[in-house]
Amino acid sequence: MARKIGSRYTANQILGRGSAGTVWLGEGPEGPVAVKLLREDLASDEELVGRFVQERTALLGLEHPHIVTVRDLVVDGNDLALVMDLVRGTDLRTRLERERRLAPEAAVAIVADVADALAAAHAAGVVHRDVKPENVLLDMQGPLGPGGAHPALLTDFGVAKLIDSPKRTRATKIIGTPDYLAPEIVEGLPPRASVDIYALATVLYELLAGFTPFGGGHPGAVLRRHVTETVVPLPGIPEELWQLIVQCLAKAPASRLRASELAARLREQLPTLAGMPPLDVDEPELAEGAAEEEQEPAAVPGEPVRRRGAVPLVPGAKPDSNRDTHTSMRVPGPDELAGGAHGTARAPRPTGARRPGSARHRAAVRRRRVTLAVAGVVLAAVVGVGAWWASADGDSKAPQDTHSTSAP
């Protein structure tokens, strides 16, 4: 059903739904547009609307070949909408779901485009704060790049910042998608440009591996891993590319590259990646503590196995492969970040070792539990027999003692 957006635009068809609102295919004075209509609870927040209007100049001023241009901002009654260029294509999450993982050349080419977009935004003083595959659009009508990659455009600038207003979240809250949050955000520090670099490196890791480096399980466990764990190496990629990823996933923001440096260094890697097939990487399962916390059911034939890269991060939600998980969470305390089931770094296990949460590991746990249960029964039986013998022996001696004391 078509609906009017302000006096100049008409929204005709829903293209997709996100955590902040709904994207429509629309029509404006200059032709087709994409209209992002923000949620009604956001539109009714007067303070947020005011911040939105204040950000208008910055949002409308971001023009770059790899940024989805914002053409207009509409504030009309209960409608709060961003009118953007229409990109004929799909988002990166959709492609990742279809292909599971990308060939390194295509993955690096896409991420280099996004790094270029972030460089332009950061130069204008704008931090994206929610870089993830859902916010990367692939222009299917654009020229093919290295590895057959379509041009990548970054969208949804400013939305995370607008939602994260003092009225909506206290200082003890954080806003974002857990898999892509930089450690400093988890620790409650203000987001700088470096948080976008961390998130983009996470996206690159995910494109190569098929799963994020610290994701899976309860959101609190995900946040803790960002702060306490080191990234597990990916076999089969050039050492220089791996070192780029490690540097951009550094816990210290100052250690990460700037967006322009990252884009240049990634493009330098493209010739060495030409023709390389997607990596053959075993997707890790949930760790034992996370599996118990999530009460992971046993594998059912024909049903997908829940793994780190495809578990719901919003409590009570169904498994949602599109990661529509832009949610507010409490900042963990220092003791929580330092301890817990996921507080230690995971190193690659030797070949043949049981992976926590794997079928072999769960079977071993069950065998240990059965062994302990049997041992408990045997112990109880031994204790019972011993008590019986003690009782019987006492009964047999009692008459003799009585007889001896009553003898003349």
Summary of the structure (lengths in Angstrom):
residues: 408
radius of gyration: 28.6
end to end distance: 113.1
largest distance: 126.3
contacts: 1249
relative contact order: 0.11
helix: 45%
strand: 15%
